[in-house]
């Protein structure tokens, strides 16, 4: 198992620093980032140069794709890129290994599929939504209507076009899954049929559920105004970058909507379960199949398997998740096990007992100039050690995603980063970070309400240290 960078660091490309992986580069708690340069976040119409070719990020609001759109995405990956579909921590898609001159043809292909409804807004359609909403009987509201309404409102707002590519909306059906992803604007369904609007980490406001999408847009537009008080370019990327972290913005919204303050429940958050997902109201009825892509990378074979399965269902769509997985609704119960076995045979994770659950990594070498290690290879070696390597303790069934408590059944999520920027790592909840440095890997354990604990283990001790940290054990 490779455990330390062994090659000189290559000079970074000038634009790389301005482009965290889908908005989730690590930011120190309490430290705002001034928006003092142009937004370099990639999109479909603005490609980002990387060491493995150009990179495009296709926003997929709520992760929802029709089967036809998924087919076009796979075609774009094969025609213009490395062939793989890369999932992000916001349920978006990245296409890597692109030729520098493919932008116009790729945009035409994806635009014809309905994936670019507004050129001016293509990088600000960052919306995560509860992936199992309406499918498993949990939650207080199917957020599908919120999603369609908010996306349409965003694309119709000239003010919203000034949002950065990092700004994030979350539509939570009440279960607390996407509300835990540190969004800038959160809509959360409440048990009494109302909606809770939250700006950053400020207190929530209660409003009618039917008014929620427009209230979310108003919050985003108010953020742009707050970040650009003189009418110029915004000076903040996200709500947490405002001097007061959005407190005045929240107070102004409460008066304008009007919306009274509300106490927001904090149930445990969790990623979607894997495997067949029944709906309790329809015993024996269609199921949703939930799978995970190892390290968020879907090969052409895996993507075709998902797309073909979606095309065979009545709804003909699939949902990508912020945990780098996918959900296919509407699979007939009598075919579910056969279809799930086919997805597993293609290499997708279908069981929460898999050691891949809770393991993520940035792109790393050789694709990223800033990376000090091939973190994907090292993360894979941690999951499946080579003969002779030490075997880490295997996770028992459980999701192990951000917000879960560390128990023997739920190991903490672990993210492998090629440098200190930590692109794509979880930003909240109990978690483990494994970060490449010039002298090897550093392992950090983050626990809510406690200072981080870190260690710089010897290469031979790395796997054991990471496994212990995932169990919540103290590390030194």
C-alpha positions in Angstrom: 0.0 0.0 0.0 1.4 3.4 -1.0 1.5 5.6 2.0 3.6 8.7 1.2 4.2 11.1 -1.6 7.3 10.0 -3.4 7.6 12.5 -6.3 8.4 16.2 -6.4 5.4 18.4 -6.2 4.5 19.8 -9.7 3.9 23.5 -10.1 0.2 24.2 -9.8 -1.9 25.7 -12.6 -2.8 29.3 -11.9 -6.5 28.8 -11.9 -6.6 25.7 -9.7 -6.6 27.5 -6.3 -9.9 29.3 -7.3 -11.7 26.1 -7.9 -12.5 23.9 -4.9 -14.2 20.6 -5.7 -17.8 21.5 -6.0 -17.6 24.1 -3.3 -16.5 21.8 -0.6 -12.9 22.7 0.0 -12.2 22.8 3.7 -12.6 26.2 5.4 -11.5 26.8 9.0 -14.4 27.3 11.3 -15.0 31.0 11.8 -12.8 32.1 8.9 -14.6 33.9 6.1 -13.2 34.0 2.6 -13.4 37.4 0.8 -14.6 37.1 -2.8 -11.8 39.3 -4.2 -11.3 37.6 -7.6 -13.4 36.1 -10.4 -15.3 32.9 -9.8 -13.3 30.2 -11.4 -15.6 27.3 -10.5 -15.9 25.1 -13.5 -19.2 24.5 -15.3 -20.3 23.0 -18.6 -19.6 26.2 -20.5 -16.4 27.1 -18.6 -13.9 24.2 -18.5 -11.2 24.0 -15.9 -7.6 22.9 -16.9 -6.3 19.9 -14.9 -3.3 17.6 -15.4 -5.5 14.9 -16.9 -7.2 17.2 -19.4 -10.0 19.8 -19.1 -12.7 19.3 -16.5 -16.4 20.1 -16.8 -18.9 20.2 -13.9 -22.5 19.6 -14.9 -25.0 20.8 -12.4 -27.8 18.3 -11.7 -30.3 20.0 -9.4 -31.5 17.5 -6.8 -29.4 14.9 -8.6 -32.5 14.2 -10.8 -31.8 12.9 -14.3 -34.1 11.4 -16.9 -32.9 8.2 -18.4 -32.4 10.1 -21.7 -30.3 12.8 -20.0 -28.2 10.2 -18.3 -27.6 8.6 -21.7 -26.4 11.9 -23.1 -24.1 12.4 -20.1 -22.5 9.0 -20.7 -22.1 9.8 -24.4 -20.4 13.1 -23.5 -18.0 11.2 -21.2 -17.1 8.7 -23.8 -16.9 11.1 -26.8 -15.0 13.9 -25.2 -13.5 12.6 -21.9 -12.0 9.7 -20.1 -15.3 7.7 -20.4 -16.1 7.8 -16.7 -18.9 9.7 -14.9 -17.5 11.3 -11.7 -20.0 12.1 -8.9 -19.4 15.0 -6.6 -20.3 15.6 -3.0 -23.2 17.8 -4.2 -24.8 15.2 -6.4 -23.4 16.9 -9.6 -21.4 15.2 -12.3 -17.9 15.9 -13.4 -16.4 14.9 -16.8 -12.7 14.6 -16.8 -9.9 14.1 -19.4 -11.7 16.4 -21.9 -10.0 17.9 -24.9 -9.4 21.6 -24.7 -11.5 22.2 -27.9 -14.5 20.1 -27.1 -16.5 22.7 -25.2 -18.9 23.9 -28.0 -19.8 20.3 -29.1 -20.3 19.1 -25.6 -22.4 22.1 -24.7 -24.6 21.5 -27.7 -25.0 17.8 -26.8 -25.9 18.5 -23.2 -28.0 21.5 -24.0 -30.1 19.5 -26.4 -30.8 17.1 -23.5 -32.2 19.9 -21.3 -29.2 20.0 -19.0 -28.4 23.7 -19.7 -31.7 25.5 -19.4 -30.0 28.9 -18.8 -26.4 29.7 -19.8 -26.2 32.6 -17.3 -27.2 30.3 -14.4 -25.5 27.0 -15.3 -23.0 27.3 -12.5 -25.4 28.5 -9.8 -27.9 25.6 -10.0 -26.4 24.0 -6.9 -29.3 22.3 -5.3 -29.2 19.1 -3.1 -32.4 17.3 -2.2 -33.3 14.4 0.0 -32.6 11.5 -2.5 -35.3 9.2 -1.1 -38.0 11.8 -0.7 -41.3 10.3 -1.6 -39.9 6.9 -2.0 -39.6 5.3 1.4 -42.4 6.8 3.5 -40.0 8.9 5.6 -39.9 12.7 5.6 -42.8 15.0 5.9 -43.1 16.1 2.2 -42.0 15.0 -1.2 -39.6 17.8 -2.1 -39.9 17.2 -5.9 -42.2 20.2 -6.3 -39.9 22.4 -4.4 -37.0 21.3 -6.5 -38.7 22.0 -9.8 -40.0 25.4 -8.6 -36.7 26.6 -7.1 -34.7 25.6 -10.2 -37.2 27.5 -12.4 -37.1 30.6 -10.2 -33.3 30.5 -10.1 -33.0 30.4 -13.9 -35.4 33.3 -14.2 -33.6 35.6 -11.7 -31.0 38.0 -13.1 -29.8 38.7 -9.5 -29.3 35.0 -8.8 -26.9 34.8 -11.7 -24.4 36.7 -9.6 -24.2 33.9 -7.0 -20.9 32.0 -6.9 -20.5 28.5 -8.0 -20.0 27.5 -4.4 -23.4 28.8 -3.1 -25.5 25.8 -2.1 -29.3 25.2 -1.6 -30.7 22.2 0.3 -34.2 20.8 0.1 -34.7 18.5 3.0 -37.9 16.5 3.4 -37.5 16.6 7.2 -35.2 13.6 7.8 -32.2 15.8 8.2 -29.9 14.3 5.5 -29.1 17.2 3.2 -29.7 19.8 5.9 -26.5 18.5 7.4 -24.3 19.4 4.4 -23.6 23.0 5.4 -25.9 24.6 2.8 -26.2 28.4 2.4 -30.0 28.3 2.1 -32.0 25.3 3.5 -35.7 24.5 3.1 -36.8 21.8 5.5 -40.2 20.2 5.7 -41.8 20.4 9.2 -44.2 17.8 10.7 -47.0 20.3 10.8 -47.0 20.9 7.1 -45.1 24.1 7.1 -41.5 24.8 5.9 -38.5 26.0 7.8 -36.1 28.4 6.0 -32.6 28.6 7.3 -29.9 31.0 6.1 -26.4 29.6 6.8 -26.4 28.5 10.5 -28.8 31.2 11.7 -32.1 30.4 13.4 -34.8 29.0 11.2 -37.9 30.9 10.0 -41.3 29.2 9.6 -43.4 29.8 6.5 -46.1 28.1 4.4 -44.8 25.2 2.4 -46.2 26.6 -0.8 -44.2 29.8 -0.3 -40.9 28.0 0.4 -39.2 28.0 -3.1 -39.8 31.7 -3.6 -38.6 32.4 -0.1 -35.4 30.5 -0.8 -34.8 32.6 -3.9 -35.5 35.8 -2.0 -32.9 34.7 0.6 -30.3 34.1 -2.2 -31.1 37.4 -3.9 -30.8 39.2 -0.5 -27.4 37.5 0.0 -26.2 38.9 -3.3 -27.4 42.4 -2.2 -25.7 42.0 1.2 -22.5 40.9 -0.4 -22.5 43.8 -2.9 -24.0 46.7 -1.0 -22.7 49.2 -3.5 -24.1 47.3 -6.5 -20.8 46.1 -7.7 -19.4 42.5 -7.6 -20.3 40.4 -4.6 -17.6 40.4 -1.9 -18.5 37.0 -0.4 -18.7 33.5 -1.9 -21.1 32.0 0.7 -23.2 33.1 3.7 -20.5 32.1 6.1 -18.2 34.6 4.4 -20.4 37.6 5.4 -19.1 39.6 8.4 -22.1 38.5 10.5 -22.6 35.1 8.8 -26.0 36.1 7.6 -27.6 37.2 10.9 -28.8 40.6 9.5 -30.0 38.9 6.3 -32.1 36.5 8.4 -33.6 39.3 10.4 -34.5 41.2 7.2 -36.1 38.1 5.6 -38.2 37.6 8.8 -39.7 41.1 8.4 -40.1 40.9 4.6 -41.8 37.5 4.2 -43.0 37.8 7.1 -41.9 34.6 8.9 -41.6 34.0 12.6 -38.6 32.2 14.1 -38.9 28.5 14.6 -37.1 25.8 16.6 -35.5 23.5 14.1 -35.4 19.8 15.0 -32.1 18.0 14.7 -32.7 14.3 14.1 -29.7 12.3 13.2 -28.6 12.7 9.6 -27.7 9.8 7.4 -27.0 8.9 3.8 -29.6 6.7 2.0 -29.6 3.0 2.8 -28.3 0.7 0.1 -30.1 -2.0 -1.6 -33.9 -2.3 -2.2 -35.9 0.5 -0.6 -39.7 -0.3 -0.1 -42.4 2.2 0.5 -44.5 1.1 3.6 -47.7 2.4 2.0 -47.4 0.0 -1.0 -46.4 -3.5 0.2 -45.3 -5.6 -2.7 -45.2 -2.5 -4.9 -42.3 -1.0 -6.9 -39.0 -0.5 -5.0 -36.2 2.0 -5.3 -32.8 0.5 -5.7 -30.0 2.5 -4.0 -26.3 1.9 -4.8 -22.9 3.6 -4.2 -20.2 4.3 -6.7 -16.7 3.4 -5.2 -14.9 6.7 -4.7 -17.6 8.4 -6.8 -16.3 7.1 -10.2 -18.7 5.3 -12.5 -17.1 3.4 -15.4 -18.9 3.3 -18.8 -20.2 -0.1 -18.0 -21.6 0.9 -14.6 -23.2 4.1 -16.0 -24.8 2.1 -18.8 -26.2 -0.4 -16.3 -27.8 2.4 -14.2 -29.1 4.2 -17.2 -30.6 1.1 -18.8 -32.3 0.1 -15.5 -33.8 3.6 -15.2 -35.0 3.4 -18.8 -36.9 0.2 -18.0 -38.9 1.8 -15.2 -42.2 3.7 -15.6 -40.7 7.0 -14.3 -37.5 6.5 -16.4 -35.3 8.6 -14.1 -32.6 8.3 -11.5 -31.3 10.4 -8.6 -27.7 11.0 -7.9 -26.9 11.6 -4.2 -24.4 13.8 -2.4 -22.9 10.6 -1.0 -21.7 9.7 -4.5 -24.4 7.2 -5.1 -27.5 6.7 -7.2 -31.2 5.8 -6.6 -33.4 4.3 -9.3 -37.1 4.5 -8.4 -40.0 2.3 -9.6 -38.3 -1.1 -10.0 -40.9 -3.9 -10.0 -40.6 -5.9 -6.8 -40.4 -9.2 -8.7 -37.3 -7.9 -10.6 -35.6 -6.0 -7.8 -33.1 -8.7 -6.7 -32.2 -9.6 -10.2 -31.6 -6.0 -11.1 -29.6 -5.4 -7.9 -27.4 -8.4 -8.6 -26.7 -7.0 -12.1 -25.6 -3.7 -10.6 -23.4 -5.5 -8.1 -21.8 -7.5 -10.9 -21.0 -4.3 -12.6 -19.0 -3.2 -9.6 -21.5 -1.0 -7.8 -21.9 -1.2 -4.0 -25.3 -2.5 -3.0 -24.8 -3.5 0.6 -24.2 -1.2 3.6 -21.8 -3.8 5.0 -19.4 -3.1 2.1 -16.0 -1.6 3.2 -16.4 1.1 0.6 -19.3 2.7 2.5 -18.1 6.0 4.0 -14.8 6.1 2.1 -14.3 9.0 -0.3 -11.3 10.7 -1.9 -10.4 13.8 -4.0 -9.1 13.4 -7.6 -5.5 13.2 -6.4 -2.5 12.4 -8.7 -2.2 12.2 -11.6 -5.2 14.4 -12.4 -4.6 17.3 -10.0 -1.4 19.4 -10.1 -1.7 20.3 -6.4 -2.0 16.7 -5.1 1.0 15.2 -3.3 -0.2 11.6 -3.7 -2.4 9.2 -5.7 -5.1 9.2 -3.0 -7.6 7.2 -4.9 -5.1 4.3 -5.2 -4.2 4.6 -1.5 -7.9 4.8 -0.4 -8.6 1.7 -2.5 -5.6 -0.1 -0.9 -7.1 0.8 2.5 -10.4 -0.8 1.5 -8.9 -3.9 -0.1 -5.3 -4.4 1.2 -2.8 -6.3 -0.9 -1.6 -9.7 0.4 0.8 -9.0 3.3 -0.6 -5.6 4.2 -2.3 -5.1 7.5 -6.0 -5.6 7.3 -8.0 -2.7 8.9 -11.1 -3.5 10.9 -14.0 -3.9 8.5 -17.1 -1.7 8.9 -20.2 -3.6 10.0 -23.5 -2.6 8.3 -24.3 1.1 8.7 -24.1 4.2 6.6 -21.1 5.9 8.3 -21.9 9.2 6.7 -21.5 12.8 8.0 -23.5 13.3 11.2 -23.7 9.7 12.3 -22.3 8.8 15.7 -19.3 6.5 15.8 -20.4 3.1 16.9 -19.2 -0.4 16.0 -22.0 -0.6 13.4 -21.3 2.9 11.9 -17.7 3.7 11.3 -17.0 7.4 10.8 -16.7 8.6 7.2 -13.1 9.0 6.0 -12.0 11.3 3.2 -8.5 11.0 1.6 -7.1 14.3 0.3 -4.1 14.9 -1.8 -3.3 18.3 -0.2 -4.4 20.6 2.6 -7.2 22.1 0.5 -9.3 19.0 1.1 -11.5 19.2 -2.0 -14.7 17.3 -1.6 -14.3 16.4 2.1 -17.2 16.6 4.5 -17.4 19.9 6.2 -19.6 19.0 9.2 -20.2 16.2 11.6 -17.9 13.6 13.1 -15.4 12.4 10.5 -11.8 11.4 9.7 -9.5 13.3 7.3 -6.5 11.6 5.8 -4.3 14.3 4.2 -1.2 13.9 2.1 1.8 16.0 3.2 5.3 16.3 2.0 6.3 13.8 4.7 3.5 11.3 4.4 -0.1 11.2 5.5 -1.7 13.0 8.4 -4.8 11.5 10.0 -7.2 13.9 11.8 -10.3 12.9 13.9 -13.0 15.5 14.1 -15.7 15.1 16.8 -18.5 17.5 17.4 -17.8 19.7 20.4 -14.2 18.6 20.8 -10.9 19.9 19.4 -9.5 17.9 16.4 -7.1 15.1 17.3 -4.3 14.3 14.8 -1.5 11.9 14.2 1.3 11.5 11.6 1.7 7.7 11.6 4.5 5.8 10.1 3.6 4.2 6.7 3.3 0.8 8.3 0.8 2.1 10.9 -1.4 4.2 8.5 -4.1 1.6 7.9 -4.4 0.8 11.6 -4.5 4.4 12.6 -7.2 5.3 10.0 -9.3 2.2 11.1 -9.0 3.3 14.8 -10.0 6.9 14.0 -13.1 5.6 12.2 -14.1 3.8 15.3 -13.8 7.1 17.2 -10.7 5.8 19.2 -8.3 8.5 20.3 -5.3 8.9 18.0 -1.9 10.4 18.8 
